[in-house]
């Protein structure tokens, strides 16, 4: 079967967990570690992304992850085709950097 951008899938996991108690923070950490074990990449604090070769692979991944969602957590899994993900646009704001000093305080030769 030839590679087809409409068959290759991306799984986008977006979640929100309460972290008001020690137990809730521990559940959040366990879920996050499970995403990392499943080879997800972090895009933002509660947004993770993973490439899957097929839809059935993506669905089995979601079934595995569904079992470890904390009781009071909320998770949404978006399934995107490679073509759809390829149309995404990512932008970064202007980040102010520290100003370089005019002259060095000390010169090191060796």
N, C-alpha and C positions, 0 to 999 in steps of 0.2 A: 504494500500500500504506500503510495506517495505521501510525502509530508504535505499536509493541508492546514492552512492557518485557521480554518473553521473547525477543525477537529482537536487541535491542541488547546488545552485549557489552562487557565490561571485561576487559582482559588484565592480570593481576598477575604481574610477573616477580620471582622470589625467587632470589637467587644467592649462591654462596659460592666465592670464588677465593682461592688461596693468594697471599700478598703477601710472601713471605720473600726473594725476590730482586728485583733491579731489573727484570729482564725480566717477572716475574710482575706487579709493580706496574704496569708499562707496559701489559700485556695487560688488567688490570683497568680501568685508566683508559680505554683504547680502547673496551672494551665499554660502560662507563658513558656515555661520550660518544655512542656509537651509540644508546643508549636515549634520551638527551636529544634527539638529532637526530630520532628517531622520535616525538617529542612525549610521552614518558613523564614523569610527575611523581613525584618522590621522596617516598615515605611515611616510610621509615626508611632506614638506611644501605644496606642491600642489598635493599630492597623498593621496586619502582617500579610505577606504575599508568598505564594508558592506556585511553581510551574508544575503541571501534570501533563503527561503525554496524551492521555485520552480522557473522555468524560467518565468512563467507568472507574478509572484510577482516581479521579477527583471525588467521585461519589463514595468510594470506599474509604478514602482519606477522611472525608467528612463524617462518615459513620464511626470511625475510630475516635475522632476528636469529640464527637457528640457525647461519648461515654464519660469524658473527663470534665465536662462543663460543670462548674460549681452550681449548687442548688439555687442560689440567688443571682446568678450571672445572666447576662443577656449577650448572645453572640449571633451575628448575621454572617453567613457565608455567601459571597457573591461568586458566581461562576462566570468567567469571562473567556471568550475565545481569544486565541492569539491575535487575530485580526482586530478585535475590539480593544485589547490591551495595547496594541500597537498604535492605536489612535489617541491614546492618553497623552496629555500634555502636562509636563511638570515644570513648575516655576519656583524660583527662590527669590526672596526679598533681598534688598541691599543690606549687607551686614557690615556694621562699622568695625574697622580693625584698629588696633593700637597704632599710634603714630610712632614711626621709627625715630630713634634718637638722632640728633644732628651729627654728633661725633661720638666715637666710642670713648668710654671712660678709661679704658686701659688697652694697650696693644700687647698681644701675646705673640711672641716670635716662634717659640718652640713648644 
